[in-house]
Amino acid sequence: MNLAQKSTENVEYMIEKIKEKLKVLNFGAIKPSHFDEEMYEELKDIYDLVMKKNHFSPNEMQALAEELGNLRKK
């Protein structure tokens, strides 16, 4: 998968991987359809950060959730 290219499929892939890594319990709260390609670079930055780390503090989890919320379509 080439995440350097903006596409709906890549957005879906990154969101699903972020949810898996963060062990998001409320899966309905984060759906790929909530995001579009306009925020691709920001989403990719979050994806890269999440994939690099093995453990997240509660504060980090909260910050990531807030950032994802900020990227959602209005």
C-alpha positions in Angstrom: 0.0 0.0 0.0 1.4 3.4 -1.0 0.3 5.8 1.6 2.1 8.7 -0.2 -0.9 8.9 -2.5 -4.1 10.6 -1.4 -7.0 8.3 -1.8 -10.2 7.3 -0.1 -8.8 3.7 0.2 -5.7 5.0 2.0 -7.8 7.1 4.4 -9.9 4.0 5.2 -6.7 1.9 5.7 -5.1 4.4 8.1 -8.2 4.9 10.2 -8.7 1.2 10.6 -5.0 0.7 11.6 -5.2 3.6 14.1 -8.3 2.1 15.6 -6.6 -1.4 15.9 -3.4 0.0 17.4 -5.2 2.3 19.9 -7.7 -0.5 20.7 -10.5 1.9 20.3 -13.5 0.5 22.1 -16.2 2.7 20.6 -15.6 1.8 16.9 -18.7 3.8 15.8 -17.0 7.0 17.0 -14.3 6.7 14.4 -15.3 5.8 10.9 -13.4 6.3 7.7 -16.4 8.1 6.2 -15.9 10.9 8.8 -12.7 11.9 7.0 -11.9 13.1 3.6 -8.8 13.6 1.5 -8.5 17.3 2.4 -7.0 16.4 5.7 -4.9 13.6 4.3 -1.5 15.0 5.4 -2.7 15.5 9.0 -4.2 12.1 9.1 -1.0 10.6 7.7 1.0 12.4 10.5 -1.2 10.9 13.2 -1.0 7.5 11.5 2.8 7.6 11.4 3.0 8.6 15.1 0.6 5.9 16.2 2.4 3.2 14.2 5.8 4.2 15.7 4.8 3.8 19.4 4.0 0.7 21.3 2.3 2.3 24.3 0.2 5.3 24.9 -0.5 7.1 28.1 -4.1 8.2 28.9 -3.1 11.8 28.1 -1.7 10.7 24.7 -4.9 8.7 23.9 -7.0 11.8 24.8 -4.9 14.1 22.6 -5.0 11.6 19.7 -8.8 11.3 20.0 -9.1 15.1 20.1 -6.9 15.5 17.0 -8.9 12.9 15.1 -12.1 14.7 16.2 -10.7 18.0 14.8 -10.0 16.3 11.4 -13.5 15.0 11.0 -15.7 16.4 8.2 -17.8 19.3 9.4 
